[in-house]
């Protein structure tokens, strides 16, 4: 459908933009806005008291180098404090609604990502002990939503289902030694749980063959270089068809990865405490157990000529007490935003939100996974945000000005009992975590309890006057 251009009107001052979500998608959109040269005032809404989304709660704890991107993502809050505000602990759809935001802002950019992890639809997939990998990642990453999760780490076997980087991250974390985990930023309770883990065998189950794997070279290399776990690969599962060999010849990076797998398959085991079994052409078809998982039935697959997996009717049973499904994410429908159930995204065209008839919804935009689906790496969001912001700024002259000012927004949130966390509040929590990390010998120790997080965002109370004879006041330096 052809978009009807809005009539140009006189600009009404700086564009007031709301960005919903403080992960990479939203913060790259902020960077694009402030670097555009267009006068803007931006409020970034985040459900949690902490920013950075997937970088903080999705990147594996042993990948601290990747997490350093937070310095870039957070820069606009300190470089442009009069232009960019952080409004943490504000939940879109609960504390503030879609149409309310549209009354306060010229435009809204939705950047809340893909909230739910997918699971295989096989018998037994809902048994206790069967989880979406997203829950396990949230747990070891210190996400408040996963603070109360308990994973059965008492058994010897774990099945991780998937052929992407999330599956590798999960397998690697499970295989790490207690000393290695302690040196990361995971919460103390996660260190304790993983230190007590009795896991010896981790089965990484890939539905198709090595020519179809979605791992990146760096992640795969790390899997083969673990100090605490042998990597076991059956050489027969690396055999390639003529079609696969032809496919590899045009993809040198993947060809090198397959070559590396062959080298690892031939090397002798070193008797390390744990073992990762990297299995190709294997699909779970049933998860067994009465009141909890105690095994998984795995079918051997064959590849069709077009590279699809087809069951062979040959089965094996793996003794496991934990199954983690790393088979993708999807955007959870939120409020009354237009949702494309087939694509698992918000309905949009070039980042402009559209309704079911394809009509553009003035002043509403989307970026990141909510726009394109769960694909790409962190940096992919930059180009994605650039397209959305370019279209927003082109539309701006025709957008209706907001009806309310930003002060009345804060009044509204306070009236509703929302404890809004500003950037200074986040920096207090950040400082607390870093100091805790210094004591433990790690980059930081994440705070995962929401009430504790909120408490750490508050300024310290001023020291009370003391009588020299009485010594320091016992209430000095307490939190409000």
QUIURFEN-V784952 format. One record per residue. RES is the residue in one letter. SS is DSSP state (alpha for helix, beta for strand, coil for the rest). PHI is phi in whole degrees, 0 to 359 (NA if undefined). Layout:
<<RES;SS;PHI> <RES;SS;PHI>>
This chain:
<<X;coil;NA> <X;coil;286> <X;coil;280> <X;coil;275> <X;coil;294> <X;coil;285> <X;coil;294> <X;coil;290> <X;coil;229> <X;coil;293> <X;coil;300> <X;coil;249> <X;coil;96> <X;coil;303> <X;beta;290> <X;beta;264> <X;beta;241> <X;beta;256> <X;beta;246> <X;beta;261> <X;coil;121> <X;coil;252> <X;coil;270> <X;alpha;304> <X;alpha;299> <X;alpha;292> <X;alpha;284> <X;alpha;292> <X;alpha;296> <X;alpha;301> <X;alpha;300> <X;alpha;297> <X;alpha;293> <X;alpha;288> <X;coil;270> <X;coil;286> <X;coil;85> <X;coil;277> <X;coil;298> <X;beta;220> <X;beta;227> <X;beta;236> <X;beta;247> <X;beta;254> <X;beta;266> <X;beta;221> <X;coil;297> <X;coil;262> <X;coil;287> <X;coil;245> <X;coil;272> <X;coil;89> <X;alpha;46> <X;alpha;299> <X;alpha;294> <X;alpha;281> <X;alpha;246> <X;coil;230> <X;coil;290> <X;coil;299> <X;coil;295> <X;coil;268> <X;coil;245> <X;alpha;296> <X;alpha;299> <X;alpha;295> <X;alpha;292> <X;coil;295> <X;coil;296> <X;alpha;300> <X;alpha;296> <X;alpha;286> <X;alpha;296> <X;coil;272> <X;alpha;302> <X;alpha;300> <X;alpha;293> <X;alpha;267> <X;alpha;282> <X;coil;228> <X;coil;296> <X;coil;277> <X;coil;252> <X;beta;239> <X;beta;242> <X;beta;258> <X;beta;240> <X;beta;275> <X;coil;64> <X;coil;241> <X;coil;264> <X;beta;292> <X;coil;94> <X;coil;246> <X;coil;274> <X;beta;213> <X;coil;263> <X;alpha;302> <X;alpha;286> <X;alpha;294> <X;alpha;300> <X;alpha;294> <X;alpha;278> <X;alpha;262> <X;coil;225> <X;coil;294> <X;beta;209> <X;beta;234> <X;beta;251> <X;beta;271> <X;coil;219> <X;coil;266> <X;coil;72> <X;coil;258> <X;coil;274> <X;beta;245> <X;beta;270> <X;coil;279> <X;coil;227> <X;coil;293> <X;coil;263> <X;coil;232> <X;beta;305> <X;coil;88> <X;coil;292> <X;coil;259> <X;coil;295> <X;coil;303> <X;coil;105> <X;beta;247> <X;beta;225> <X;beta;294> <X;alpha;302> <X;alpha;303> <X;alpha;293> <X;alpha;292> <X;alpha;299> <X;alpha;299> <X;alpha;295> <X;alpha;286> <X;coil;271> <X;coil;79> <X;coil;287> <X;alpha;303> <X;alpha;295> <X;alpha;253> <X;coil;299> <X;coil;262> <X;coil;291> <X;coil;232> <X;coil;247> <X;coil;287> <X;coil;258> <X;coil;276> <X;coil;277> <X;coil;273> <X;beta;242> <X;beta;225> <X;beta;251> <X;beta;246> <X;beta;256> <X;coil;147> <X;coil;234> <X;coil;239> <X;alpha;294> <X;alpha;297> <X;alpha;300> <X;alpha;295> <X;alpha;301> <X;alpha;297> <X;alpha;298> <X;alpha;294> <X;alpha;297> <X;alpha;295> <X;alpha;273> <X;coil;296> <X;coil;282> <X;alpha;300> <X;alpha;294> <X;alpha;294> <X;alpha;293> <X;alpha;300> <X;coil;280> <X;coil;258> <X;coil;260> <X;coil;292> <X;coil;298> <X;alpha;301> <X;alpha;294> <X;alpha;289> <X;alpha;303> <X;alpha;298> <X;alpha;296> <X;alpha;288> <X;alpha;295> <X;coil;271> <X;coil;299> <X;coil;254> <X;coil;296> <X;coil;240> <X;beta;231> <X;beta;244> <X;beta;260> <X;beta;261> <X;beta;257> <X;coil;251> <X;coil;295> <X;coil;246> <X;coil;267> <X;alpha;297> <X;alpha;288> <X;alpha;250> <X;coil;294> <X;coil;254> <X;coil;295> <X;coil;266> <X;alpha;303> <X;alpha;296> <X;alpha;296> <X;alpha;294> <X;alpha;300> <X;alpha;298> <X;alpha;296> <X;coil;275> <X;coil;241> <X;coil;290> <X;coil;281> <X;coil;251> <X;beta;212> <X;beta;280> <X;beta;258> <X;beta;248> <X;beta;228> <X;coil;280> <X;alpha;302> <X;alpha;292> <X;alpha;278> <X;alpha;261> <X;coil;294> <X;coil;243> <X;coil;282> <X;alpha;300> <X;alpha;297> <X;alpha;291> <X;alpha;296> <X;alpha;295> <X;alpha;295> <X;alpha;295> <X;alpha;298> <X;coil;262> <X;coil;227> <X;alpha;301> <X;alpha;295> <X;alpha;294> <X;alpha;298> <X;alpha;294> <X;alpha;294> <X;alpha;295> <X;alpha;299> <X;alpha;296> <X;alpha;299> <X;alpha;295> <X;alpha;298> <X;alpha;294> <X;alpha;296> <X;alpha;270> <X;coil;280> <X;coil;289> <X;coil;288> <X;coil;250> <X;coil;71> <X;coil;288> <X;coil;300> <X;beta;234> <X;beta;227> <X;beta;252> <X;beta;261> <X;beta;272> <X;beta;248> <X;coil;258> <X;coil;57> <X;beta;225> <X;beta;229> <X;beta;294> <X;beta;245> <X;beta;198> <X;beta;247> <X;beta;258> <X;coil;153> <X;coil;267> <X;coil;252> <X;coil;196> <X;coil;291> <X;coil;227> <X;beta;190> <X;beta;227> <X;beta;268> <X;beta;242> <X;beta;257> <X;beta;283> <X;beta;258> <X;beta;236> <X;beta;264> <X;coil;282> <X;coil;298> <X;coil;265> <X;coil;84> <X;coil;269> <X;beta;276> <X;beta;226> <X;beta;297> <X;beta;259> <X;beta;84> <X;beta;256> <X;beta;234> <X;beta;216> <X;beta;245> <X;beta;252> <X;coil;280> <X;coil;219> <X;coil;247> <X;beta;217> <X;beta;236> <X;beta;242> <X;beta;266> <X;coil;253> <X;coil;242> <X;coil;117> <X;beta;228> <X;beta;213> <X;coil;285> <X;coil;279> <X;coil;303> <X;coil;234> <X;coil;50> <X;coil;246> <X;coil;291> <X;coil;294> <X;beta;241> <X;beta;261> <X;coil;293> <X;coil;292> <X;coil;276> <X;coil;69> <X;beta;223> <X;beta;284> <X;coil;294> <X;beta;202> <X;beta;225> <X;coil;64> <X;coil;93> <X;beta;274> <X;beta;292> <X;beta;230> <X;coil;273> <X;coil;296> <X;coil;269> <X;coil;87> <X;coil;282> <X;beta;291> <X;beta;264> <X;beta;302> <X;beta;84> <X;beta;237> <X;beta;221> <X;beta;214> <X;coil;212> <X;coil;81> <X;alpha;298> <X;alpha;295> <X;alpha;267> <X;alpha;246> <X;coil;95> <X;coil;284> <X;coil;216> <X;coil;84> <X;coil;252> <X;coil;305> <X;coil;294> <X;alpha;302> <X;alpha;292> <X;alpha;294> <X;alpha;295> <X;alpha;298> <X;alpha;294> <X;alpha;299> <X;alpha;295> <X;alpha;297> <X;alpha;294> <X;alpha;302> <X;alpha;290> <X;alpha;299> <X;alpha;293> <X;alpha;293> <X;alpha;278> <X;alpha;307> <X;alpha;302> <X;alpha;262> <X;coil;276> <X;coil;289> <X;coil;292> <X;coil;294> <X;coil;267> <X;coil;231> <X;coil;267> <X;alpha;289> <X;alpha;293> <X;alpha;292> <X;alpha;295> <X;alpha;299> <X;alpha;300> <X;alpha;297> <X;alpha;295> <X;alpha;295> <X;alpha;299> <X;coil;274> <X;coil;80> <X;coil;277> <X;coil;270> <X;coil;288> <X;beta;259> <X;coil;268> <X;alpha;295> <X;alpha;298> <X;alpha;296> <X;alpha;300> <X;alpha;297> <X;alpha;294> <X;alpha;297> <X;alpha;302> <X;alpha;297> <X;alpha;300> <X;alpha;294> <X;alpha;294> <X;alpha;296> <X;alpha;296> <X;alpha;294> <X;alpha;299> <X;alpha;291> <X;alpha;268> <X;coil;83> <X;coil;222> <X;coil;300> <X;coil;193> <X;coil;237> <X;coil;291> <X;coil;268> <X;coil;245> <X;coil;279> <X;alpha;298> <X;alpha;297> <X;alpha;293> <X;alpha;301> <X;alpha;297> <X;alpha;297> <X;alpha;289> <X;coil;278> <X;coil;277> <X;coil;292> <X;beta;291> <X;coil;292> <X;coil;297> <X;coil;293> <X;coil;285> <X;coil;302> <X;coil;235> <X;coil;267> <X;coil;306> <X;coil;287> <X;coil;273> <X;coil;84> <X;coil;298> <X;coil;291> <X;coil;291> <X;coil;260> <X;coil;297> <X;coil;62> <X;coil;266> <X;beta;274> <X;coil;291>>
